[in-house]
Amino acid sequence: MFLSVLSAAATPSPSPSTTADPLQDAQESATNAASWVEQNWSTWLSIGLRVLLIVVIAVALRIAVRRAITKFIERMNRTAQAVDGTALAGLLVNAERRRQRSQAIGSVLRSVASFLIVGTAALMVLGTFEINLAPLLASAGVAGVAIGFGARNLVTDFLSGVFMILEDQYGVGDTIDAGVASGEVIEVGLRVTKLRGDNGEIWYVRNGEVKRIGNLSQGWATAGVDVTVRASEDLDHVRSVLNEVSEAMSKAEPWNELLWGPIEVLGLDSVLLDSMVVRVSAKTMPGKALTVERELRWRIKRAFDAADIRIVGGSTVQPEETPAPDPTAAVAAPSVYANSASPQSEAASPIAPRSPQR
């Protein structure tokens, strides 16, 4: 027990300085942190206020620009609707076409504005944190070039679609000839245009593949009918009948609304040896030329039948051939005596002698 007491006495007791070291280190760390925060809080506050100011300005500018674009598109629609029912109404697009075109234009403008505003704000925020933007911009430039080369067809289709919509080259309801396909436009997109063909098929045409466009639904159309009659017909009589048909059709419903001008008899289009072609033409509403042509042919045929004017087919009329005479008509009928079995031949034949009786 004595030994244990001696050992306990020999063991040094912890000094106050040793037990106070962790507390002193914590106090020094807190003091250093407080002093560091005190030294840098103004910088942090300045950076935070700058970032907040940039974000607030970007959001406010984005909202203002989007509202301005929306009001601009609505004003375009109201301007187009104000002239409905006037003489210019036939040259304008329908409601669905205006709606899709305005939506496409508004979507493109809003997307471009948002991209520019948000991108600029992001670069300004990174610059506020003193981040070197040169490597980032260089990397973005290289990535943009690579994407441009890899997706050049997609970029071409997109840019072509944007300019087609902005220039109003065609829209929903138009009948167009795009070279690779033709039909009625049922949807216009930034990358693909949908067409419905004459047989009901749907064509998906990439906007970048369209090299030329023929719009058959803008302005006016021409209905032309060629009437082929015999060369012996009286031209004045033919012209008078055609003029009567033209006047009657121009006053009848609903053809008076489809016709944009009087039906004109242009005169002889061609003269052949035994036929001649008279040309009849009229301006119609866009896309109604075939309907007017069918009705005009119908009326001309009925009027010519009533006026005893014969319509011939083809560019050349074959002359009517008289039937060839029967070659047996000049040959006399065979004699009844030529037949040995006929009653006349048997009556004229000599009587055979009888055989002697035994």
C-alpha positions in Angstrom: 0.0 0.0 0.0 2.9 2.3 0.7 4.2 1.6 -2.7 1.0 2.6 -4.3 1.0 5.8 -2.4 4.5 6.5 -3.5 3.6 5.8 -7.1 0.6 8.1 -6.8 2.8 10.8 -5.3 5.4 10.3 -8.0 2.8 10.7 -10.8 2.8 14.4 -11.9 -0.6 16.1 -11.8 -1.8 17.9 -14.9 -1.0 21.5 -15.0 -3.7 24.2 -15.5 -2.0 25.3 -18.7 -2.3 21.7 -20.2 -6.0 21.5 -19.5 -6.7 24.9 -20.9 -5.1 24.3 -24.3 -8.3 23.0 -26.2 -10.4 25.8 -24.9 -7.7 28.3 -25.9 -7.5 26.9 -29.4 -11.2 27.0 -29.9 -11.3 30.6 -28.6 -8.5 31.5 -31.0 -10.3 29.8 -33.9 -13.5 31.7 -33.1 -11.6 34.9 -32.8 -9.9 34.4 -36.2 -13.2 33.4 -37.8 -14.9 36.5 -36.4 -12.1 38.7 -37.5 -12.1 37.1 -41.0 -15.9 37.6 -41.2 -15.5 41.1 -40.0 -12.9 41.8 -42.6 -14.8 40.2 -45.5 -18.5 40.8 -44.6 -18.5 44.0 -46.6 -17.2 42.2 -49.7 -19.7 39.4 -49.3 -22.5 41.9 -48.9 -21.4 43.8 -52.0 -21.2 40.6 -54.1 -24.6 39.5 -52.8 -26.2 42.8 -53.6 -24.7 42.8 -57.1 -25.9 39.3 -57.8 -29.4 40.2 -56.4 -29.5 43.3 -58.5 -28.4 41.5 -61.7 -31.1 38.8 -61.1 -33.8 41.3 -60.4 -33.0 43.4 -63.5 -32.8 40.2 -65.6 -36.2 38.9 -64.4 -37.8 42.3 -64.8 -36.3 42.8 -68.3 -37.3 39.3 -69.4 -40.9 39.9 -68.2 -41.1 43.3 -69.9 -39.7 42.0 -73.2 -42.0 38.9 -73.3 -45.1 41.2 -72.6 -44.0 43.6 -75.3 -43.6 40.7 -77.8 -47.1 39.3 -76.8 -48.7 42.7 -77.3 -47.0 43.1 -80.7 -48.3 39.7 -81.9 -51.8 40.6 -80.7 -51.7 43.9 -82.5 -50.7 42.0 -85.7 -53.7 39.8 -85.3 -56.1 42.7 -84.7 -54.7 44.5 -87.8 -55.3 41.4 -89.9 -58.9 40.9 -88.5 -59.8 44.6 -89.1 -59.7 44.2 -92.9 -61.8 41.0 -93.0 -64.7 41.4 -95.3 -63.0 44.0 -97.4 -61.6 43.7 -100.9 -58.3 42.7 -99.4 -59.8 39.8 -97.5 -59.0 37.3 -100.2 -55.3 38.1 -100.0 -55.1 37.5 -96.3 -54.7 34.3 -94.4 -57.4 32.5 -92.5 -57.7 32.5 -88.7 -55.9 29.2 -88.1 -53.0 30.3 -90.3 -52.8 33.7 -88.4 -52.9 31.9 -85.1 -50.2 29.4 -85.9 -48.0 32.0 -87.6 -48.3 34.4 -84.6 -47.6 31.6 -82.1 -44.5 30.5 -84.0 -43.2 34.1 -84.4 -44.0 34.9 -80.7 -42.3 31.6 -79.5 -39.2 32.3 -81.6 -38.9 35.9 -80.4 -39.6 35.1 -76.7 -37.0 32.2 -76.8 -34.3 34.4 -78.4 -35.0 37.2 -75.9 -34.9 34.9 -72.9 -31.7 33.2 -74.1 -29.9 36.6 -74.6 -31.1 38.0 -71.3 -30.5 34.9 -69.1 -27.1 34.3 -70.8 -25.9 37.8 -70.3 -27.1 37.7 -66.6 -25.3 34.4 -66.0 -22.0 35.8 -67.4 -22.4 39.0 -65.3 -22.9 36.9 -62.1 -19.8 34.8 -62.9 -17.9 38.0 -63.5 -19.0 39.3 -60.1 -17.4 36.3 -58.4 -14.2 37.1 -60.2 -14.3 33.9 -62.2 -12.1 34.0 -65.4 -14.6 33.7 -68.3 -12.0 33.4 -71.0 -11.6 29.5 -70.8 -15.4 29.2 -70.5 -16.1 31.3 -73.5 -13.4 29.5 -75.5 -14.8 26.1 -74.6 -18.3 27.3 -75.5 -17.1 28.6 -78.9 -15.4 25.3 -79.7 -18.5 23.3 -78.6 -20.7 25.6 -80.7 -18.6 25.1 -83.8 -18.6 21.3 -83.2 -22.4 21.2 -82.7 -22.8 23.5 -85.8 -20.9 21.0 -88.0 -22.6 18.0 -86.5 -26.1 19.3 -86.7 -25.8 21.6 -89.7 -28.9 20.1 -91.3 -30.9 20.8 -88.1 -29.7 24.3 -88.0 -30.5 24.8 -91.7 -34.0 23.5 -91.2 -34.6 25.7 -88.2 -33.3 28.9 -89.8 -35.3 28.2 -93.0 -38.4 27.6 -91.0 -37.9 30.9 -89.1 -37.5 32.9 -92.3 -40.5 31.1 -94.0 -42.7 32.1 -91.1 -41.4 35.6 -90.7 -41.8 36.3 -94.5 -45.2 34.6 -94.6 -44.3 32.5 -97.6 -47.2 30.1 -96.9 -49.4 29.0 -94.1 -52.1 26.6 -92.9 -54.7 26.1 -95.6 -52.5 27.1 -98.5 -52.0 24.8 -101.5 -48.3 24.9 -102.4 -45.8 23.1 -104.7 -42.6 22.7 -102.7 -40.8 20.8 -105.5 -40.3 17.6 -103.5 -44.0 17.4 -102.7 -47.2 19.3 -103.3 -50.5 19.6 -101.4 -52.4 21.5 -98.8 -50.5 22.8 -95.8 -51.9 21.4 -92.6 -49.1 22.5 -90.2 -46.1 24.8 -90.3 -43.2 24.1 -87.9 -39.8 25.5 -87.4 -38.2 22.3 -88.7 -40.8 20.4 -90.7 -43.8 21.4 -92.8 -46.8 19.0 -93.2 -48.6 18.7 -96.5 -51.7 16.7 -97.4 -51.5 15.4 -100.9 -54.4 15.0 -103.4 -54.8 11.3 -102.4 -54.9 12.0 -98.7 -51.3 11.2 -97.9 -49.3 13.4 -95.5 -45.9 14.6 -96.6 -43.3 15.7 -94.0 -41.1 18.2 -95.8 -37.9 19.5 -94.1 -37.7 23.3 -94.4 -34.1 23.1 -95.3 -34.8 20.9 -98.3 -37.3 23.4 -99.9 -35.5 25.3 -102.7 -38.5 26.9 -104.3 -42.2 27.3 -103.3 -45.2 27.9 -105.5 -48.1 29.1 -103.5 -51.4 28.5 -105.3 -53.6 30.1 -102.7 -52.3 33.7 -102.7 -53.6 36.4 -105.0 -55.9 34.9 -107.7 -56.1 31.9 -109.9 -56.8 31.4 -113.6 -59.5 29.1 -114.9 -59.0 28.2 -118.6 -61.2 26.0 -120.8 -60.3 25.0 -124.4 -63.4 24.2 -126.6 -62.6 22.3 -129.7 -65.2 22.6 -132.5 -65.3 21.7 -136.2 -63.7 24.0 -138.6 -66.9 24.5 -140.5 -68.7 26.1 -137.5 -69.7 29.7 -137.6 -67.3 31.6 -135.3 -69.8 34.4 -134.6 -72.4 31.9 -133.5 -69.9 30.1 -131.3 -68.8 33.4 -129.7 -72.4 34.5 -129.0 -73.2 31.2 -127.3 -70.1 31.3 -125.2 -70.9 34.9 -124.2 -74.4 33.9 -123.1 -72.9 31.1 -121.0 -70.4 33.5 -119.5 -73.0 36.1 -118.5 -75.3 33.5 -117.1 -72.6 31.9 -114.9 -71.3 35.3 -113.7 -74.7 36.1 -112.3 -75.5 32.7 -110.8 -74.9 31.8 -107.2 -72.3 30.9 -105.9 -70.2 31.4 -108.9 -70.5 35.2 -108.8 -68.5 35.0 -105.5 -65.8 32.7 -106.8 -65.2 34.7 -110.0 -63.0 37.8 -109.6 -63.7 39.1 -113.0 -65.8 38.5 -116.1 -65.4 35.3 -118.1 -63.7 36.3 -121.3 -63.7 34.6 -124.7 -60.1 35.1 -125.7 -60.6 33.8 -129.3 -59.0 31.1 -131.4 -56.2 29.4 -129.7 -55.3 27.2 -132.7 -56.7 26.4 -136.1 -56.2 23.0 -137.7 -57.4 21.5 -141.0 -60.6 20.1 -139.7 -61.0 21.6 -136.2 -60.4 24.8 -134.2 -59.9 25.5 -130.5 -61.6 28.5 -128.8 -60.0 29.7 -125.5 -62.2 30.8 -122.5 -60.6 32.2 -119.4 -61.5 33.8 -116.1 -59.9 35.0 -112.8 -61.1 33.1 -109.7 -60.5 33.0 -106.0 -57.3 31.2 -105.0 -57.7 27.4 -105.2 -61.1 27.6 -107.0 -59.9 27.4 -110.6 -60.6 23.7 -111.1 -64.2 24.0 -109.6 -64.9 26.9 -112.0 -63.5 25.0 -115.0 -65.7 22.0 -114.3 -68.8 24.1 -114.1 -67.9 26.1 -117.2 -67.4 23.0 -119.2 -70.7 21.6 -118.0 -72.6 24.8 -119.1 -70.8 25.1 -122.4 -71.6 21.5 -123.3 -75.3 22.0 -122.6 -75.4 25.3 -124.4 -73.7 23.8 -127.5 -76.0 20.9 -127.6 -79.0 23.2 -127.5 -77.4 25.4 -130.3 -76.5 22.3 -132.4 -72.8 23.0 -132.2 -70.8 19.9 -132.3 -67.8 19.5 -129.9 -65.1 17.3 -131.3 -62.4 15.6 -129.3 -58.6 15.7 -129.8 -56.5 18.1 -131.8 -57.3 16.5 -135.1 -60.7 15.2 -136.2 -60.7 12.2 -138.4 -62.9 12.6 -141.5 -66.0 10.5 -141.5 -65.6 7.5 -143.9 -68.5 6.3 -146.0 -69.1 2.6 -145.6 -67.6 0.5 -148.4 -70.1 -1.1 -150.8 -70.9 -4.8 -150.3 -68.8 -6.7 -152.9 -71.5 -9.3 -153.2 -74.2 -6.8 -154.2 -73.1 -6.8 -157.9 -73.0 -10.6 -158.1 -76.1 -12.4 -159.3 -77.7 -14.9 -157.3 -76.8 -18.5 -158.2 -79.2 -20.4 -160.4 -81.3 -23.1 -158.8 -80.2 -25.4 -161.6 -76.7 -25.3 -160.3 -77.8 -27.6 -157.5 -78.4 -31.1 -158.8 -80.5 -31.9 -155.8 -82.9 -29.0 -156.3 -86.5 -29.9 -157.5 -85.9 -27.8 -160.7 -82.8 -29.9 -161.6 -84.6 -33.1 -160.9 -87.6 -32.0 -163.0 -85.4 -31.0 -165.9 -83.2 -34.1 -165.9 -84.1 -36.8 -168.5 -86.1 -39.8 -167.4 -84.0 -42.8 -167.1 -85.1 -45.8 -169.2 -86.8 -48.6 -167.4 -85.0 -51.9 -167.2 -86.7 -54.7 -169.3 -89.0 -57.0 -167.3 -88.2 -60.7 -167.4 
